[in-house]
Amino acid sequence: VDDKFLVRIAGDRRTRRGFTTDINTGKDYDNVDYWAGRISALLRPSDNFENYTLFNSAYTHNNGTSALLSLVNPAGPARAIFGPALDAQLAQQNALGPRQTFMTPDSIYNIWNWGITDTATWSASDALTVKNTFGYQRYWQQSRLDVGGGTLPILYYRNTGLPGGVLDRNSPAFSSITDELQFSGKAMGGTLQWVAAGYYE
């Protein structure tokens, strides 16, 4: 609606198969699966008031990055814990080459974030403008990554309950809220421009 209601929509979608294959599960690592979108709307019900709203979101769903077991320290703790099993996995990886691997099967890397921003502007008079900007953002991440290569829990980012380096990298969702109320105008016949605002986060 000319000069009253305007909408813009944009999107982005990217997919790509991975270039490293797990010989046990067929899963392709180093893949890309991503989408993002944005919708904005501008409302002008009168000459002295307008409201602009923007919603955006992005989602990434990948299998994670491949990891290849390339070396074993014969005097290291992993060799002491897993013994010949670790040597056997190293020999198997060397025979497979760099584009095939075998990893803990549930490796995954997901990120989702979305947010909304709203700006309302009221021109009360030639000397006073009131503006309020509100924002909300939410972020969530899930990652289960095997960075040691092989199926032994050596460097696996998840609490497996087994010996090895275990870290929990699953981030709880967190969000942020912001708001700014702003007053601005002119005084003294236009020779003085002033702004006063309050900000909350």
N, CA and C of each residue as an Amber inpcrd file, in Angstrom:
protein
   603
   0.8670000  -1.1720000   0.0000000   0.0000000   0.0000000   0.0000000
   0.9060000   1.2260000   0.0000000   0.8310000   2.0150000  -1.0570000
   1.7600000   3.1210000  -1.2280000   1.8090000   4.0300000  -0.0150000
   3.0440000   4.1650000   0.5200000   3.3450000   5.0920000   1.5990000
   2.5920000   4.7920000   2.8920000   1.9090000   3.6310000   2.9680000
   1.1800000   3.2720000   4.1830000   1.6750000   1.9610000   4.7870000
   1.8520000   0.9640000   3.9340000   2.2730000  -0.3500000   4.4350000
   3.1910000  -0.9960000   3.4080000   4.4360000  -1.2870000   3.8360000
   5.4310000  -1.8480000   2.9290000   6.0380000  -3.0890000   3.5780000
   6.2410000  -4.1320000   2.7810000   6.7840000  -5.3950000   3.2750000
   7.9380000  -5.8310000   2.3810000   9.0010000  -6.3320000   3.0170000
  10.1320000  -6.8830000   2.2790000  10.4530000  -8.2650000   2.8440000
  10.6620000  -9.2330000   1.9640000  10.9770000 -10.6070000   2.3660000
  12.2600000 -11.0310000   1.6560000  13.1900000 -11.6170000   2.4070000
  14.4460000 -12.0900000   1.8330000  14.7860000 -13.4410000   2.4450000
  15.4460000 -14.2750000   1.6540000  15.8210000 -15.5930000   2.1490000
  17.1160000 -16.0740000   1.5280000  17.7650000 -16.9960000   2.2200000
  19.0160000 -17.5750000   1.7400000  19.0300000 -19.0490000   2.1200000
  19.3260000 -19.9070000   1.1510000  19.3650000 -21.3540000   1.3960000
  20.6200000 -21.9190000   0.7570000  21.3890000 -22.6760000   1.5430000
  22.6210000 -23.2700000   1.0260000  22.7010000 -24.7200000   1.4740000
  22.9880000 -25.6060000   0.5380000  23.2140000 -27.0120000   0.8470000
  24.4070000 -27.5010000   0.0430000  25.1440000 -28.4170000   0.6370000
  26.2640000 -29.0470000  -0.0590000  26.5860000 -30.3590000   0.6410000
  26.7390000 -31.3990000  -0.1210000  27.1510000 -32.6610000   0.4660000
  28.5760000 -32.5500000   0.9830000  28.8540000 -33.3250000   2.0280000
  30.1990000 -33.3220000   2.5750000  31.1720000 -34.0560000   1.6780000
  32.4620000 -33.8620000   1.9330000  33.4840000 -34.4940000   1.0930000
  34.2850000 -35.5440000   1.8470000  33.8230000 -35.9470000   3.0300000
  34.4530000 -37.0370000   3.7780000  33.3470000 -37.9780000   4.2370000
  33.5010000 -39.2630000   3.9960000  32.4430000 -40.2410000   4.2630000
  32.8570000 -41.1630000   5.3970000  31.8840000 -41.4260000   6.2800000
  32.0890000 -42.3860000   7.3580000  31.7950000 -43.7840000   6.8110000
  32.7620000 -44.6730000   6.8800000  32.5980000 -45.9990000   6.2830000
  31.6140000 -46.8580000   7.0560000  31.3360000 -46.5310000   8.3180000
  30.4090000 -47.3240000   9.1250000  28.9620000 -46.8830000   8.9570000
  28.7340000 -45.5850000   8.8470000  27.3630000 -45.0650000   8.8200000
  26.9670000 -44.4720000   7.4790000  27.9390000 -44.1600000   6.6250000
  27.6400000 -43.4770000   5.3700000  27.4290000 -41.9850000   5.5280000
  27.5350000 -41.4750000   6.7310000  27.3390000 -40.0460000   6.9680000
  28.4480000 -39.2540000   6.2790000  28.0510000 -38.1140000   5.6810000
  29.0330000 -37.2520000   5.0240000  29.3470000 -36.0630000   5.9300000
  30.6020000 -35.9610000   6.2960000  31.0490000 -34.8460000   7.1250000
  31.4900000 -33.6810000   6.2500000  31.6310000 -32.5210000   6.8860000
  32.0010000 -31.2740000   6.1940000  30.9040000 -30.8410000   5.2200000
  29.6720000 -31.1940000   5.5160000  28.5670000 -30.7780000   4.6540000
  28.0770000 -29.3880000   5.0420000  27.1790000 -28.8390000   4.2500000
  26.5720000 -27.5330000   4.5100000  25.0690000 -27.6790000   4.3800000
  24.3450000 -27.2760000   5.4010000  22.8810000 -27.2600000   5.3700000
  22.4400000 -26.0500000   6.1800000  22.0550000 -25.0030000   5.4890000
  21.8820000 -23.6940000   6.1210000  20.7260000 -22.9480000   5.4660000
  19.9400000 -22.2730000   6.2840000  18.9560000 -21.3570000   5.7210000
  18.8500000 -20.1260000   6.6160000  18.4660000 -19.0340000   6.0210000
  18.2490000 -17.7880000   6.7540000  17.1090000 -17.0370000   6.0970000
  16.3660000 -16.2850000   6.8830000  15.2510000 -15.5200000   6.3520000
  15.0610000 -14.2280000   7.1130000  14.4430000 -13.2950000   6.4460000
  14.1860000 -11.9910000   7.0630000  12.8970000 -11.4170000   6.4890000
  12.0680000 -10.9160000   7.3610000  10.8240000 -10.2500000   6.9640000
  10.7890000  -8.8900000   7.6610000  10.5800000  -7.8480000   6.9110000
  10.4610000  -6.5150000   7.4960000   9.1750000  -5.8580000   6.9990000
   8.5930000  -5.0650000   7.8810000   7.3370000  -4.3790000   7.5450000
   7.3910000  -2.9550000   8.0810000   6.9700000  -2.0190000   7.2630000
   6.9050000  -0.6140000   7.6470000   5.4520000  -0.1580000   7.5680000
   4.9380000   0.3450000   8.6900000   3.5460000   0.7930000   8.7780000
   3.5240000   2.2890000   9.0480000   2.7820000   3.0390000   8.1970000
   2.6110000   4.4840000   8.3770000   1.1180000   4.8120000   8.3810000
   0.4550000   4.6560000   9.5250000  -0.9770000   4.9390000   9.5560000
  -1.3120000   6.4250000   9.4480000  -0.3390000   7.2840000   9.7860000
  -0.5580000   8.7270000   9.6950000   0.7510000   9.3970000   9.3020000
   0.6860000  10.6900000   9.0130000   1.8760000  11.4000000   8.5660000
   2.9160000  11.5640000   9.6700000   2.4930000  11.4880000  10.9220000
   3.4300000  11.7540000  12.0130000   3.8080000  10.4970000  12.8120000
   3.4510000   9.3050000  12.3240000   3.7820000   8.0850000  13.0600000
   4.1430000   6.9700000  12.0820000   5.1950000   6.2190000  12.4130000
   5.5390000   5.0370000  11.6330000   6.1290000   3.9750000  12.5540000
   5.9360000   2.7220000  12.1640000   6.4480000   1.5920000  12.9390000
   7.1350000   0.6210000  11.9880000   8.3990000   0.3280000  12.2970000
   9.2000000  -0.5820000  11.4720000   9.5240000  -1.8330000  12.2830000
   9.1560000  -2.9980000  11.7690000   9.3790000  -4.2680000  12.4520000
  10.2200000  -5.1710000  11.5590000  11.2410000  -5.7810000  12.1660000
  12.1340000  -6.6750000  11.4370000  12.2420000  -7.9920000  12.1970000
  11.9770000  -9.1020000  11.4980000  12.1540000 -10.4370000  12.0650000
  13.1970000 -11.1720000  11.2350000  14.1860000 -11.7700000  11.9140000
  15.2200000 -12.5050000  11.1950000  15.5000000 -13.8160000  11.9080000
  15.8930000 -14.8200000  11.1350000  16.2000000 -16.1230000  11.7040000
  17.2060000 -16.8370000  10.8140000  18.0580000 -17.6620000  11.4420000
  19.0260000 -18.4720000  10.6990000  19.1720000 -19.8140000  11.4030000
  19.3120000 -20.8640000  10.6100000  19.4210000 -22.2150000  11.1630000
  20.4960000 -22.9810000  10.4050000  21.4180000 -23.5940000  11.1410000
  22.4780000 -24.4110000  10.5720000  22.3640000 -25.8230000  11.1360000
  22.3380000 -26.8040000  10.2480000  22.2260000 -28.2060000  10.6570000
  23.2660000 -29.0010000   9.8810000  24.4190000 -29.2340000  10.5070000
  25.5190000 -29.9080000   9.8290000  25.9000000 -31.1830000  10.5640000
  26.5810000 -32.0620000   9.8680000  27.0840000 -33.2900000  10.4860000
  28.3980000 -33.0850000  11.2170000  28.9580000 -31.8890000  11.1190000
  30.2270000 -31.6170000  11.7800000  31.4030000 -31.8280000  10.8480000
  32.5590000 -31.5280000  11.3660000  33.7930000 -31.6230000  10.5910000
  34.4290000 -32.9920000  10.7900000  34.9880000 -33.5200000   9.7250000
  35.6410000 -34.8220000   9.8260000  36.9260000 -34.7100000  10.6350000
  37.2670000 -35.8000000  11.2880000  38.5290000 -35.8900000  12.0320000
  39.2020000 -37.1990000  11.6470000  40.4990000 -37.1430000  11.4080000
  41.2580000 -38.3160000  10.9930000  42.3380000 -38.5990000  12.0390000
  42.3940000 -39.8300000  12.4970000  43.4440000 -40.2530000  13.4020000
  44.7360000 -40.3980000  12.6060000  45.7450000 -39.5670000  12.9050000
  46.9530000 -39.5460000  12.0840000  48.2120000 -39.9380000  12.8440000
  48.1680000 -39.9510000  14.1670000  49.3710000 -40.2470000  14.9310000
  48.9830000 -40.6910000  16.3310000  49.7360000 -41.6190000  16.8900000
  49.5270000 -42.0980000  18.2520000  50.8350000 -41.9500000  19.0210000
  50.7680000 -41.2930000  20.1570000  51.9350000 -41.1830000  21.0280000
  52.0740000 -42.4910000  21.8110000  53.1210000 -43.2570000  21.5700000
  53.2360000 -44.5550000  22.2440000  53.3530000 -44.4440000  23.7560000
  53.7660000 -43.2760000  24.2530000  53.8970000 -43.0930000  25.7010000
  52.7730000 -42.2420000  26.2730000  51.7420000 -41.9410000  25.4640000
  50.6760000 -41.0710000  25.9250000  49.5950000 -41.8050000  26.6970000
  48.7210000 -41.0690000  27.3710000  47.6650000 -41.6880000  28.1750000
  46.6530000 -42.4620000  27.3370000  46.3530000 -41.9870000  26.1140000
  45.3910000 -42.7030000  25.2740000  45.9190000 -44.0930000  24.9230000
  47.2160000 -44.1690000  24.6150000  47.8260000 -45.4710000  24.2940000
  47.8010000 -46.3820000  25.5170000  47.9870000 -45.8060000  26.6990000
  47.9720000 -46.6070000  27.9190000  46.5740000 -47.1320000  28.2280000
  45.5520000 -46.3490000  27.8950000  44.1720000 -46.7510000  28.2070000
  43.6470000 -47.7520000  27.1830000  43.8250000 -47.4500000  25.9060000
  43.1780000 -48.2450000  24.8590000  44.0920000 -49.2860000  24.2210000
  45.4020000 -49.1340000  24.3730000  46.3420000 -50.1520000  23.9370000
  46.2470000 -50.4970000  22.4630000  46.2520000 -51.8040000  22.1300000
  46.2620000 -52.2370000  20.7280000  45.0500000 -51.7610000  19.9270000
  43.9290000 -51.5170000  20.5850000  42.7470000 -51.0410000  19.8470000
  43.0220000 -49.7140000  19.1690000  43.7910000 -48.8540000  19.8360000
  44.1280000 -47.5600000  19.2510000  45.0920000 -47.7330000  18.0750000
  46.0540000 -48.6300000  18.2140000  46.9810000 -48.8960000  17.1080000
  46.2460000 -49.4590000  15.8960000  45.2590000 -50.3110000  16.1510000
  44.4910000 -50.8960000  15.0490000  43.6890000 -49.8340000  14.3100000
  43.1280000 -48.8660000  15.0400000  42.3580000 -47.8090000  14.3810000
  43.2700000 -46.8860000  13.5820000  44.4800000 -46.6520000  14.0730000
  45.4340000 -45.8450000  13.3100000  45.7950000 -46.5420000  11.9960000
  46.0520000 -47.8350000  12.0530000  46.3840000 -48.5770000  10.8310000
  45.2060000 -48.5690000   9.8620000  43.9890000 -48.6920000  10.3710000
  42.8120000 -48.6720000   9.5090000  42.6510000 -47.3060000   8.8370000
  42.8580000 -46.2210000   9.5790000  42.7260000 -44.8870000   8.9960000
  43.7880000 -44.6360000   7.9340000  45.0080000 -45.0820000   8.1790000
  46.0730000 -44.9120000   7.1830000  45.7430000 -45.6470000   5.8860000
  45.0780000 -46.7900000   6.0020000  44.7000000 -47.5410000   4.8050000
  43.5550000 -46.8710000   4.0530000  42.6830000 -46.1590000   4.7520000
  41.5220000 -45.5290000   4.1160000  41.8840000 -44.2740000   3.3370000
  42.8660000 -43.5050000   3.8040000  43.1850000 -42.2480000   3.1520000
  42.3990000 -41.0950000   3.7490000  42.5700000 -39.8720000   3.1930000
  42.0230000 -38.6690000   3.8320000  40.5390000 -38.4070000   3.6030000
  39.8690000 -39.0890000   2.6800000  38.4800000 -38.7690000   2.3740000
  37.4980000 -39.7980000   2.9430000  38.0020000 -40.7110000   3.7350000
  37.1490000 -41.6520000   4.4460000  37.5870000 -41.7100000   5.9000000
  36.6100000 -41.9300000   6.7840000  36.9210000 -41.9650000   8.1980000
  35.9140000 -42.8560000   8.9040000  36.0840000 -43.0270000  10.1940000
  35.1130000 -43.7180000  11.0360000  35.1380000 -43.0000000  12.3800000
  33.9950000 -42.4220000  12.7270000  33.9260000 -41.5710000  13.9110000
  32.7440000 -41.9830000  14.7710000  32.6710000 -41.4100000  15.9650000
  31.5100000 -41.6220000  16.8160000  30.2700000 -41.2070000  16.0350000
  29.2700000 -42.0770000  15.9020000  28.2440000 -41.8740000  14.8670000
  27.3090000 -40.6940000  15.0730000  27.1840000 -40.1580000  16.2860000
  26.1700000 -39.1130000  16.4770000  26.7710000 -37.7140000  16.5030000
  27.8930000 -37.4980000  15.8130000  28.4550000 -36.1510000  15.7080000
  27.4650000 -35.2340000  14.9810000  27.3200000 -34.0290000  15.5060000
  26.3610000 -33.0940000  14.9250000  26.7370000 -31.6790000  15.3400000
  26.3370000 -30.7020000  14.5340000  26.6090000 -29.3070000  14.8620000
  25.4190000 -28.4690000  14.3970000  24.6060000 -28.0250000  15.3390000
  23.3970000 -27.2620000  15.0400000  23.4610000 -25.8940000  15.7060000
  23.0250000 -24.8810000  14.9940000  22.8820000 -23.5380000  15.5580000
  21.5610000 -22.9640000  15.0580000  20.8080000 -22.3870000  15.9670000
  19.5690000 -21.7040000  15.5810000  19.4900000 -20.3930000  16.3400000
  19.3050000 -19.3180000  15.6270000  19.0780000 -18.0330000  16.2760000
  17.9890000 -17.2750000  15.5330000  17.2380000 -16.5190000  16.2870000
  16.2060000 -15.6870000  15.6860000  16.0170000 -14.4430000  16.5490000
  15.4610000 -13.4210000  15.9540000  15.2620000 -12.1860000  16.6970000
  14.2460000 -11.2860000  16.0320000  13.8110000 -10.3120000  16.7970000
  12.8510000  -9.3210000  16.2990000  13.2570000  -7.9480000  16.8190000
  13.1540000  -6.9740000  15.9470000  13.4410000  -5.5910000  16.3050000
  12.2660000  -4.7290000  15.8560000  11.8200000  -3.8570000  16.7460000
  10.6900000  -2.9900000  16.4200000  11.0470000  -1.5500000  16.7970000
  10.8800000  -0.6350000  15.8340000  11.1510000   0.7820000  16.0620000
   9.9000000   1.5850000  15.7350000   9.3760000   2.2570000  16.7460000
   8.1970000   3.1170000  16.5790000   8.6350000   4.5690000  16.7260000
   8.2300000   5.4180000  15.7700000   8.6290000   6.8260000  15.7650000
   7.3900000   7.7050000  15.6590000   7.2750000   8.6320000  16.6150000
   6.1370000   9.5640000  16.6300000   6.6750000  10.9830000  16.5990000
   6.3250000  11.7090000  15.5550000   6.6800000  13.1310000  15.4600000
   5.5600000  13.9330000  16.1020000   5.7230000  14.2090000  17.3800000
   4.6630000  14.8960000  18.1170000   4.4590000  16.3160000  17.6180000
   5.5560000  16.9550000  17.2310000   5.4940000  18.3160000  16.6890000
   6.7980000  18.5820000  15.9570000   6.9300000  19.7800000  15.4080000
   8.1780000  20.1240000  14.7390000   9.3400000  20.1810000  15.7280000
   9.0430000  20.2870000  17.0080000  10.0860000  20.4390000  18.0200000
  10.2960000  19.1930000  18.8650000   9.4940000  18.1310000  18.6540000
   9.6240000  16.9520000  19.5140000   9.3430000  15.6810000  18.7200000
  10.2720000  14.7200000  18.8320000  10.1130000  13.3880000  18.2480000
  10.3530000  12.3470000  19.3290000   9.4630000  11.3680000  19.3930000
   9.5880000  10.2850000  20.3620000   9.8150000   8.9930000  19.5860000
  10.8650000   8.2520000  19.9860000  11.1960000   7.0070000  19.3040000
  11.4600000   5.9170000  20.3410000  10.9170000   4.7310000  20.0790000
  11.1920000   3.5790000  20.9400000  11.6710000   2.4150000  20.0780000
  12.8070000   1.8150000  20.4790000  13.3820000   0.6790000  19.7660000
  13.4710000  -0.5060000  20.7160000  12.7840000  -1.5800000  20.3360000
  12.7470000  -2.7990000  21.1510000  13.4120000  -3.9280000  20.3810000
  14.1850000  -4.7590000  21.0720000  14.8400000  -5.8830000  20.4200000
  14.8140000  -7.1290000  21.2780000  14.6540000  -8.2740000  20.6160000
  14.7120000  -9.5690000  21.2930000  15.4940000 -10.5300000  20.4180000
  16.4750000 -11.2210000  20.9940000  17.2860000 -12.1820000  20.2640000
  17.3890000 -13.4690000  21.0740000  17.3590000 -14.6050000  20.3820000
  17.4880000 -15.8940000  21.0430000  18.4710000 -16.7630000  20.2640000
  19.3320000 -17.4850000  21.0000000  20.4040000 -18.2750000  20.3930000
  20.4410000 -19.6430000  21.0540000  20.6450000 -20.6810000  20.2240000
  20.7130000 -22.0590000  20.7070000  21.7560000 -22.8090000  19.9100000
  22.5590000 -23.6000000  20.5980000  23.6110000 -24.3590000  19.9270000
  23.6540000 -25.7790000  20.4760000  23.8800000 -26.7350000  19.5740000
  24.0610000 -28.1300000  19.9510000  25.2540000 -28.6670000  19.1770000
  26.2480000 -29.1550000  19.8950000  27.4320000 -29.6750000  19.2090000
  27.9100000 -30.9460000  19.8970000  28.0360000 -31.9710000  19.1010000
  28.6450000 -33.2210000  19.5490000  29.7240000 -33.5480000  18.5210000
  30.9690000 -33.2920000  18.8700000  32.0480000 -33.3440000  17.9020000
  33.1100000 -34.3390000  18.3360000  33.5330000 -35.1700000  17.4120000
  34.6230000 -36.1010000  17.6290000  35.8500000 -35.5250000  16.9380000
  36.7640000 -34.9560000  17.7260000  37.9380000 -34.3170000  17.1240000
  39.1790000 -35.1960000  17.2250000  39.0240000 -36.4100000  17.7370000
  40.1610000 -37.3150000  17.8310000  40.2310000 -38.3140000  16.7000000
  39.1290000 -38.5020000  15.9750000  39.0800000 -39.5240000  14.9330000
  38.9240000 -40.9010000  15.5480000  38.3100000 -41.8040000  14.8250000
  38.0850000 -43.1440000  15.3590000  36.8620000 -43.1840000  16.2540000
  36.5230000 -44.3830000  16.7080000  35.3290000 -44.5710000  17.5270000
  35.6350000 -44.6470000  19.0130000  36.9000000 -44.5310000  19.3920000
  37.2580000 -44.5410000  20.8070000  37.0370000 -43.1530000  21.4060000
  36.5220000 -43.0590000  22.6230000  36.2160000 -41.7420000  23.2360000
  37.4730000 -41.0640000  23.7620000  38.2910000 -40.5750000  22.8390000
  39.5510000 -39.9360000  23.2340000  39.3760000 -38.4220000  23.3340000
  38.9620000 -37.8120000  22.2570000  38.6710000 -36.3770000  22.2530000
  37.2860000 -36.2050000  21.6490000  36.2930000 -36.4750000  22.4580000
  34.9200000 -36.4330000  21.9850000  34.1350000 -35.4810000  22.8760000
  33.5340000 -34.4700000  22.2730000  32.8630000 -33.4320000  23.0440000
  31.4320000 -33.8410000  23.3830000  31.3630000 -34.7500000  24.3320000
  30.0840000 -35.1450000  24.9020000  30.3940000 -36.0390000  26.0870000
  29.6090000 -36.0170000  27.1160000  29.8660000 -36.8360000  28.2890000
  29.4350000 -38.2680000  27.9960000  30.3980000 -39.0930000  27.6020000
  30.1000000 -40.4770000  27.2390000  30.0990000 -41.4050000  28.4380000
  30.6600000 -40.9660000  29.5740000  30.7760000 -41.8330000  30.7320000
  31.9040000 -42.8340000  30.6340000  32.7430000 -42.7000000  29.5830000
  33.8610000 -43.6130000  29.3660000  35.1720000 -42.8400000  29.5070000
  36.2930000 -43.5470000  29.6640000  37.5750000 -42.8350000  29.7750000
  37.8590000 -42.0050000  28.5340000  38.5830000 -40.9350000  28.7380000
  38.9610000 -40.0740000  27.6260000  38.6500000 -38.6300000  27.9350000
  38.9590000 -37.7640000  26.9900000  38.6670000 -36.3500000  27.1810000
  37.2070000 -36.0770000  26.8740000  36.4310000 -35.7510000  27.8790000
  34.9980000 -35.5500000  27.6740000  34.6290000 -34.1370000  28.1180000
  33.9980000 -33.4190000  27.2440000  33.5330000 -32.0680000  27.5310000
  32.1200000 -31.9260000  26.9970000  31.2810000 -31.2200000  27.7180000
  29.9170000 -30.9730000  27.2740000  29.8810000 -29.6010000  26.6210000
  29.6690000 -29.5830000  25.3060000  29.6480000 -28.3100000  24.5890000
  28.2400000 -27.9330000  24.1460000  27.2340000 -28.6030000  24.6710000
  25.8680000 -28.2260000  24.3370000  25.4930000 -26.9730000  25.1230000
  25.2600000 -25.8900000  24.4230000  24.9730000 -24.6250000  25.0840000
  23.4760000 -24.4900000  25.3240000  23.0600000 -24.1460000  26.5410000
  21.6400000 -23.8810000  26.7500000  21.2210000 -22.6370000  25.9760000
  19.9840000 -22.6110000  25.5820000  19.4890000 -21.4480000  24.8480000
  19.5710000 -20.2090000  25.7390000  19.9860000 -19.1070000  25.1570000
  19.9810000 -17.8630000  25.9060000  19.3960000 -16.7670000  25.0320000
  18.9190000 -15.7450000  25.6760000  18.2270000 -14.6820000  24.9600000
  18.6130000 -13.3330000  25.5470000  18.3510000 -12.2890000  24.7810000
  18.6000000 -10.9230000  25.2320000  17.4200000 -10.0480000  24.8470000
  17.1150000  -9.1020000  25.7210000  16.0420000  -8.1390000  25.4940000
  16.6220000  -6.7460000  25.6670000  16.3530000  -5.8800000  24.7310000
  16.8090000  -4.4920000  24.8260000  15.6500000  -3.5600000  24.5100000
  15.7090000  -2.3780000  25.0890000  14.7160000  -1.3510000  24.7730000
  15.3370000   0.0270000  25.0040000  15.1090000   0.9200000  24.0660000
  15.5870000   2.2910000  24.1960000  14.4430000   3.2520000  23.8850000
  14.1570000   4.1270000  24.8310000  13.1600000   5.1740000  24.6480000
  13.9020000   6.4950000  24.4850000  13.6390000   7.1710000  23.3700000
  14.4110000   8.3650000  23.0170000  13.4850000   9.5400000  22.7300000
  13.8710000  10.6730000  23.2740000  13.1820000  11.9450000  22.9980000
  14.1960000  12.8810000  22.3520000  13.7940000  13.5280000  21.2830000
  14.6870000  14.4630000  20.6070000  13.8800000  15.6220000  20.0600000
  14.5600000  16.7290000  19.8730000  13.8570000  17.8900000  19.3390000
  14.7650000  19.0870000  19.1540000  14.1270000  20.2110000  18.9220000
  14.8310000  21.4650000  18.7120000  14.2560000  22.5100000  19.6500000
  15.1260000  23.4510000  20.0220000  14.7050000  24.5440000  20.8970000
  15.4380000  25.8120000  20.4770000  15.0390000  26.8940000  21.0870000
  15.6730000  28.1960000  20.8340000  15.6750000  28.5260000  19.3440000
  14.5050000  28.3640000  18.7520000  14.3550000  28.6960000  17.3480000
  15.1480000  27.8070000  16.4180000  15.4510000  26.5850000  16.8560000
  16.1860000  25.6450000  16.0220000  17.6850000  25.6980000  16.1990000
  18.1960000  26.6110000  17.0380000  19.6480000  26.7000000  17.2330000
  20.1700000  25.6330000  18.1970000  19.2650000  25.0160000  18.9640000
  19.6660000  23.9660000  19.8910000  18.9570000  22.6680000  19.5260000
  19.7400000  21.6300000  19.2730000  19.1920000  20.2870000  19.0470000
  19.5420000  19.4180000  20.2480000  18.5620000  18.7060000  20.7630000
  18.7760000  17.9350000  21.9910000  18.2470000  16.5190000  21.8540000
  18.8350000  15.6020000  22.6120000  18.4200000  14.1970000  22.6550000
  18.5160000  13.7270000  24.0980000  17.4860000  13.0430000  24.5430000
  17.4930000  12.4040000  25.8660000  16.9310000  10.9940000  25.7080000
  17.5930000  10.0140000  26.3260000  17.1650000   8.6330000  26.1120000
  17.4560000   7.7850000  27.3310000  16.7200000   6.6720000  27.4320000
  16.9730000   5.6640000  28.4420000  17.1010000   4.3090000  27.7550000
  18.0510000   3.4960000  28.2220000  18.3480000   2.2180000  27.5720000
  18.2950000   1.0930000  28.5910000  17.6620000   0.0000000  28.2220000
  17.5560000  -1.1840000  29.0860000  18.0270000  -2.4210000  28.3330000
  18.8050000  -3.2670000  29.0130000  19.2520000  -4.5110000  28.3920000
  19.1640000  -5.6250000  29.4270000
